[in-house]
Amino acid sequence: MNMEFEFIARLVLAGILGALIGFERERRYKEAGLRTHFLVSVGSALIMIISKYAFGDILHQNNIGLDPSRIAAQVVSGVGFLGAGTILVQRQSVRGLTTAAGLWATSAVGLAIGAGMYLVGILGALLILLGLEVLKLIFKSVLPTKTYKLSVQTYSNEMTPAIVDILSANNLTVSEYQVKLRQTDNGTLYIIDFQLNPIKAIKENQITKDLQALHDIETIKFK
């Protein structure tokens, strides 16, 4: 019975550590957040407990040989497929690699806690949080600033200030923009290309929705 309480404590601790890592991802509006990391960590710990302790009742039987690491080893490849689902290829760029790596590392934390390696698991979780949050702040001054490009087409030459206001409201700074003119059957089409610097995580769906509320907007395209 005491051992079962210890197993429960391991699952709870794994869940807490996974949730801490997931909270950092959730705060940055990433594809896999608090719940996903919580489940990965708890699931990994549970699999490790099963792999290490679940077959003790048959080990004494003749002709029975077990590898206690065999089940736990499948977590590494299994979480790899899960992480692949968070990787998106959009507009000639790859997004989600950090989140995928975080899921993979979180599964390792769960395995460590499930095996009873509390100090290693806690230190691993702290190092993961360090890599996700602190290192970016330390090297922020030398890392290149991530930029986004937005192209908006409209038949009104008075839409630029309204578009800039919406972008600013969504924590985007317009570093520069260029206006091109194209003559069409419906009149003069204004193609406005913006270069944007995000203050925090960009929400493309919300920005698109806000821009669509403006009159005379023909197309909205993030590049």
C-alpha positions as CSV (number, residue, x, y, z in Angstrom):
1,M,0.0,0.0,0.0
2,N,2.9,2.4,0.8
3,M,4.3,1.7,-2.6
4,E,1.0,2.7,-4.2
5,F,1.0,6.0,-2.4
6,E,4.5,6.6,-3.7
7,F,3.3,5.9,-7.2
8,I,0.5,8.4,-6.8
9,A,3.0,11.0,-5.5
10,R,5.2,10.4,-8.6
11,L,2.2,10.9,-10.9
12,V,1.2,14.1,-9.2
13,L,4.8,15.5,-9.2
14,A,5.1,14.6,-12.9
15,G,1.9,16.4,-13.6
16,I,3.0,19.5,-11.8
17,L,6.3,19.7,-13.6
18,G,4.6,19.1,-16.9
19,A,2.0,21.7,-16.2
20,L,4.7,24.3,-15.4
21,I,6.4,23.7,-18.7
22,G,3.1,23.7,-20.5
23,F,2.1,27.0,-18.8
24,E,5.1,28.7,-20.4
25,R,4.0,27.4,-23.8
26,E,0.4,28.4,-23.2
27,R,1.4,31.9,-22.2
28,R,3.1,32.2,-25.6
29,Y,0.1,30.9,-27.5
30,K,1.9,27.8,-28.8
31,E,0.3,24.8,-30.5
32,A,0.7,22.5,-27.4
33,G,0.0,24.1,-24.1
34,L,-0.6,23.4,-20.4
35,R,-2.9,20.4,-20.8
36,T,-0.9,18.7,-23.5
37,H,2.4,18.9,-21.5
38,F,0.5,17.8,-18.4
39,L,-0.8,14.7,-20.1
40,V,2.5,13.9,-21.7
41,S,4.3,14.1,-18.4
42,V,1.8,12.1,-16.4
43,G,1.4,9.5,-19.2
44,S,5.2,9.1,-19.4
45,A,5.5,8.7,-15.6
46,L,2.6,6.1,-15.6
47,I,4.2,4.2,-18.4
48,M,7.5,4.1,-16.6
49,I,5.8,2.9,-13.4
50,I,4.1,0.1,-15.4
51,S,7.3,-0.8,-17.2
52,K,9.3,-1.0,-14.0
53,Y,6.9,-2.5,-11.5
54,A,3.8,-4.0,-13.2
55,F,5.2,-7.5,-13.9
56,G,6.6,-8.5,-10.6
57,D,4.0,-11.2,-10.1
58,I,5.2,-13.2,-13.0
59,L,9.0,-12.8,-12.7
60,H,9.3,-15.9,-10.5
61,Q,7.8,-18.1,-13.1
62,N,10.0,-20.4,-15.2
63,N,11.0,-19.4,-18.7
64,I,9.9,-15.7,-18.1
65,G,12.4,-13.0,-19.0
66,L,11.5,-9.4,-19.0
67,D,13.3,-6.2,-20.1
68,P,11.9,-3.5,-17.7
69,S,13.0,-0.7,-20.0
70,R,11.2,-2.0,-23.1
71,I,7.8,-0.3,-22.6
72,A,9.3,3.0,-21.3
73,A,11.6,3.1,-24.4
74,Q,8.5,3.4,-26.6
75,V,7.7,6.7,-25.1
76,V,10.6,8.4,-26.9
77,S,9.3,7.3,-30.3
78,G,5.7,7.8,-29.4
79,V,6.1,11.4,-28.3
80,G,8.1,12.0,-31.4
81,F,5.0,11.4,-33.5
82,L,3.0,13.7,-31.2
83,G,5.6,16.4,-31.5
84,A,5.6,16.1,-35.3
85,G,1.9,17.2,-35.1
86,T,2.9,20.5,-33.6
87,I,5.3,21.4,-36.4
88,L,3.8,23.6,-39.1
89,V,5.3,24.6,-42.4
90,Q,3.8,27.9,-43.4
91,R,4.9,30.5,-45.9
92,Q,8.4,29.0,-46.4
93,S,9.0,28.9,-42.6
94,V,8.9,26.2,-40.0
95,R,7.0,26.7,-36.8
96,G,6.5,24.6,-33.7
97,L,10.0,23.0,-33.4
98,T,10.6,24.4,-29.9
99,T,7.2,23.2,-28.8
100,A,7.9,19.7,-30.2
101,A,11.2,19.6,-28.5
102,G,9.6,20.7,-25.3
103,L,7.1,17.9,-25.5
104,W,9.9,15.4,-26.0
105,A,11.8,16.8,-23.1
106,T,8.7,16.8,-20.9
107,S,8.2,13.1,-21.6
108,A,11.7,12.5,-20.3
109,V,10.8,14.4,-17.1
110,G,7.8,12.2,-16.7
111,L,10.0,9.1,-17.2
112,A,12.5,10.2,-14.6
113,I,9.8,10.9,-12.0
114,G,8.1,7.6,-12.8
115,A,11.4,5.8,-12.2
116,G,11.7,7.5,-8.8
117,M,14.6,9.9,-9.9
118,Y,13.0,12.9,-8.3
119,L,16.0,15.2,-8.2
120,V,16.9,14.5,-11.8
121,G,13.3,15.0,-13.0
122,I,12.9,18.3,-11.1
123,L,16.3,19.6,-12.3
124,G,15.4,18.5,-15.8
125,A,12.1,20.5,-15.7
126,L,13.9,23.5,-14.4
127,L,16.5,23.3,-17.2
128,I,13.7,23.0,-19.7
129,L,12.0,26.2,-18.4
130,L,15.4,27.8,-18.4
131,G,15.9,27.0,-22.0
132,L,12.4,28.1,-23.0
133,E,12.2,31.4,-21.1
134,V,15.5,32.6,-19.6
135,L,17.9,31.9,-22.4
136,K,15.8,33.9,-24.8
137,L,15.9,36.9,-22.5
138,I,19.6,36.6,-22.0
139,F,20.4,36.5,-25.7
140,K,17.6,38.7,-26.8
141,S,20.0,41.6,-27.6
142,V,22.0,39.5,-30.1
143,L,19.3,37.4,-31.6
144,P,17.7,38.6,-34.8
145,T,14.2,40.2,-34.4
146,K,11.5,38.1,-35.9
147,T,9.4,40.0,-38.5
148,Y,6.1,39.3,-40.2
149,K,4.9,40.5,-43.6
150,L,1.3,41.4,-44.3
151,S,-0.2,42.3,-47.6
152,V,-3.6,44.1,-47.8
153,Q,-5.5,45.0,-50.9
154,T,-8.1,47.7,-51.0
155,Y,-9.8,50.1,-53.4
156,S,-9.7,52.9,-50.8
157,N,-6.6,55.1,-50.4
158,E,-7.7,56.1,-46.9
159,M,-7.5,52.6,-45.3
160,T,-3.8,52.7,-44.2
161,P,-4.3,54.6,-40.9
162,A,-7.2,52.3,-39.9
163,I,-5.1,49.2,-40.7
164,V,-2.1,50.5,-38.7
165,D,-4.5,51.2,-35.7
166,I,-5.7,47.6,-35.8
167,L,-2.1,46.2,-36.0
168,S,-1.1,48.4,-33.1
169,A,-4.0,47.2,-31.1
170,N,-2.8,43.6,-31.7
171,N,0.7,44.4,-30.4
172,L,2.3,44.8,-33.8
173,T,4.7,47.6,-34.7
174,V,4.8,48.6,-38.3
175,S,8.5,49.0,-39.1
176,E,7.8,50.0,-42.7
177,Y,5.2,49.7,-45.4
178,Q,5.0,50.1,-49.2
179,V,2.0,51.0,-51.3
180,K,1.6,49.8,-54.9
181,L,-1.1,50.8,-57.4
182,R,-2.8,48.5,-59.9
183,Q,-5.5,49.5,-62.3
184,T,-8.4,47.1,-62.6
185,D,-11.8,47.1,-64.1
186,N,-13.2,48.2,-60.7
187,G,-10.8,51.1,-60.3
188,T,-7.4,51.6,-58.6
189,L,-6.4,48.8,-56.4
190,Y,-4.1,49.7,-53.6
191,I,-1.7,46.9,-52.5
192,I,-0.2,47.8,-49.1
193,D,2.7,45.6,-47.9
194,F,3.5,45.9,-44.2
195,Q,6.6,44.7,-42.4
196,L,5.7,44.0,-38.8
197,N,7.6,43.5,-35.6
198,P,5.5,41.7,-32.9
199,I,5.7,42.9,-29.3
200,K,4.4,39.5,-28.2
201,A,2.9,36.4,-29.8
202,I,1.0,37.2,-33.0
203,K,-2.6,36.1,-33.4
204,E,-3.2,35.9,-37.1
205,N,-6.8,34.8,-36.9
206,Q,-7.8,37.7,-34.7
207,I,-5.9,40.2,-36.8
208,T,-7.6,38.9,-40.0
209,K,-11.0,39.1,-38.3
210,D,-10.4,42.7,-37.2
211,L,-9.2,43.7,-40.7
212,Q,-12.2,42.0,-42.4
213,A,-14.5,44.3,-40.3
214,L,-13.1,47.3,-42.3
215,H,-14.9,48.3,-45.4
216,D,-13.3,48.1,-48.9
217,I,-10.8,45.4,-47.9
218,E,-10.4,43.0,-50.7
219,T,-7.7,40.5,-49.6
220,I,-5.6,39.9,-46.5
221,K,-2.5,37.8,-46.7
222,F,0.3,37.0,-44.2
223,K,3.6,36.2,-45.9
